[in-house]
Amino acid sequence: MSDEVLSADEVDAALAEQGLRWAREGDELVTSVKLHDFKAALDFVDAVGEAAEAANHHPDIDIRWNTVRLALSTHSAGGLTLLDLALAGAIDQLRPDARSADEPAADGA
């Protein structure tokens, strides 16, 4: 996958086109996920960690009781790249607030 830095317009267009639940803030993609409690937040972060390891691309993660804030940027490239958009899409698939009621959770729950 390319580590070419995308323009703000390219990032905004991709976010809209892919329906990603992230916002561009400068050179980062950011999102917050509110979960049931601290344990649920930790479980979500574990799932994000597995996706990040698989992609060899890692978000900044901040946990505040039941809310997880994630930020993505390709620091080595100096901005946002296709790597960030791909991982944002993978993380969105893990979000309990983005799944339909009949879709299983990432942990099988």
C-alpha positions in Angstrom: 0.0 0.0 0.0 1.3 3.5 -0.8 2.7 5.7 1.8 2.2 8.8 -0.4 0.7 11.7 1.6 -2.8 12.4 0.5 -4.2 16.0 0.1 -6.9 17.2 2.5 -9.4 17.0 -0.3 -8.4 13.4 -1.2 -8.9 12.4 2.5 -12.2 14.2 2.8 -13.5 12.6 -0.4 -12.4 9.1 0.7 -14.0 9.5 4.1 -17.3 10.5 2.5 -17.1 7.9 -0.3 -16.3 5.0 2.1 -18.7 6.2 4.8 -16.0 6.1 7.4 -16.8 7.4 10.9 -13.6 9.4 11.2 -12.8 13.1 10.9 -9.7 14.7 9.5 -8.0 17.0 12.1 -4.9 18.4 10.4 -2.6 15.5 9.6 -4.7 13.0 11.6 -7.8 11.0 11.3 -9.7 10.9 14.6 -12.7 9.1 16.0 -14.2 8.4 19.4 -16.2 5.3 20.4 -18.4 5.2 23.4 -18.8 1.8 24.9 -20.8 0.3 27.8 -18.1 0.4 30.4 -14.4 0.2 31.0 -14.2 -3.6 30.3 -15.9 -3.1 27.0 -13.5 -0.3 26.1 -10.5 -2.6 26.9 -12.0 -5.3 24.8 -12.5 -2.9 21.9 -8.9 -1.7 22.2 -7.7 -5.3 22.2 -9.6 -5.9 18.9 -8.1 -2.6 17.5 -4.7 -3.8 18.5 -5.0 -7.0 16.6 -6.2 -5.2 13.5 -3.3 -2.7 13.9 -0.7 -5.5 14.3 -2.1 -7.2 11.2 -1.8 -4.0 9.2 1.6 -3.1 10.8 0.2 0.4 11.3 -0.7 1.6 14.8 -3.1 4.3 16.0 -2.7 6.5 19.0 -5.2 5.3 21.6 -6.7 7.1 24.6 -9.1 5.4 27.0 -11.3 7.4 29.3 -13.4 4.9 31.2 -16.0 3.9 28.5 -14.7 6.2 25.7 -11.9 5.3 23.3 -10.3 8.0 21.2 -8.2 6.9 18.2 -5.9 8.9 16.0 -4.3 7.7 12.8 -1.4 9.3 10.9 1.5 7.9 8.9 4.2 9.6 10.9 7.0 8.3 8.6 5.3 9.9 5.6 4.4 13.1 7.4 0.7 13.0 6.9 -2.3 10.9 6.0 -1.9 8.0 3.5 -3.9 5.1 2.2 -2.6 3.1 5.2 -4.6 5.4 7.5 -7.8 5.1 5.5 -7.5 1.3 5.3 -7.0 0.9 9.0 -9.8 3.3 9.7 -12.1 1.1 7.6 -10.9 -2.0 9.5 -11.5 -0.3 12.8 -14.9 0.8 11.8 -15.9 -2.8 11.2 -15.0 -3.5 14.9 -17.1 -0.6 16.3 -20.1 -1.9 18.2 -22.0 1.3 17.3 -21.5 0.7 13.6 -22.8 -2.9 13.4 -26.4 -3.8 12.7 -28.3 -5.5 15.5 -28.0 -8.9 13.7 -24.3 -8.7 13.0 -22.0 -10.5 15.5 -19.5 -8.6 17.6 -15.8 -9.0 16.8 -15.4 -11.1 19.9 -18.3 -13.3 19.0 -20.7 -11.8 21.6 
